[in-house]
Amino acid sequence: MLTHKQLVKRMLRKPAVGAEFKSLEPEFALLDELLRARTRAGLSQAEVARRMGTHAPAVARLESALGNGKHSPSVSTLRKYAAAVGKKLVIRLG
């Protein structure tokens, strides 16, 4: 039986899977930043939602959608999320 890590490694060897994964790197990087900021702030999704003036399922959808590349949040939403976790949104082009 394969571990999750072994399965991912095997799947990423396939050109189509590797290309799709590579195309989602910006979303994964953004998701990592959001989760890291929320964790460092010691907040749950529900607490972030309350501070944003929304409901926990909206924050859950935001975080999960970034992980699957199905949603691109607006700058306004990202600004609200950042403020809710005590951060300031900064956008850089690399």
C-alpha positions in Angstrom: 0.0 0.0 0.0 1.3 3.5 -0.9 1.4 6.4 1.4 -0.1 9.6 0.3 3.3 11.1 -0.2 4.4 8.2 -2.4 1.2 8.4 -4.4 1.7 12.1 -5.0 5.3 11.6 -6.0 4.3 8.9 -8.5 1.4 10.9 -9.9 3.6 14.0 -10.4 5.9 12.0 -12.7 3.1 11.9 -15.3 3.5 14.9 -17.6 -0.1 15.9 -17.6 -0.4 15.7 -13.8 2.9 17.5 -13.3 1.8 20.3 -15.7 -1.5 20.8 -14.0 0.1 20.9 -10.6 2.7 23.4 -11.8 -0.1 25.6 -13.2 -1.7 25.7 -9.7 1.5 26.8 -7.9 0.3 30.4 -7.4 -3.0 29.3 -5.8 -1.1 26.8 -3.6 1.3 29.5 -2.5 -1.6 31.9 -1.7 -3.4 29.2 0.2 -0.2 28.5 2.2 0.1 32.2 3.1 -3.6 32.4 4.2 -3.4 29.2 6.3 -0.1 30.3 7.9 -1.4 33.7 8.8 -4.6 32.2 10.2 -2.7 29.7 12.2 -0.2 32.2 13.6 -3.1 34.4 14.6 -4.6 31.4 16.5 -7.9 31.8 14.7 -10.5 29.3 13.5 -12.3 29.7 10.2 -15.4 30.8 12.2 -13.4 33.5 14.0 -11.9 34.8 10.7 -15.4 34.8 9.1 -16.9 36.7 12.0 -14.1 39.3 11.7 -14.7 39.5 7.9 -18.5 39.9 8.4 -19.4 36.6 6.8 -20.0 33.0 7.8 -17.6 30.1 8.4 -18.6 28.2 5.3 -17.6 31.1 3.1 -14.1 31.1 4.6 -13.9 27.3 4.2 -14.9 27.6 0.6 -12.3 30.3 0.0 -9.6 28.2 1.5 -10.6 24.9 -0.2 -11.2 26.5 -3.6 -7.6 27.8 -3.6 -6.5 24.3 -3.0 -8.3 23.0 -6.1 -7.9 26.0 -8.4 -11.6 26.4 -8.9 -11.9 29.9 -7.5 -10.0 33.1 -7.7 -10.9 35.4 -4.8 -11.2 39.1 -5.4 -8.6 41.5 -4.0 -11.3 42.9 -1.7 -11.9 39.5 -0.2 -8.2 38.9 0.3 -7.9 42.3 1.9 -10.7 41.4 4.3 -9.1 38.1 5.1 -5.7 39.7 5.7 -7.3 42.3 8.0 -9.2 39.6 9.9 -5.9 37.7 10.7 -4.1 41.0 11.6 -2.2 41.3 8.4 -2.0 43.7 5.5 -2.4 42.4 1.9 0.7 42.9 -0.2 0.7 41.9 -3.9 4.0 41.5 -5.7 4.8 40.5 -9.3 7.8 38.2 -9.7 
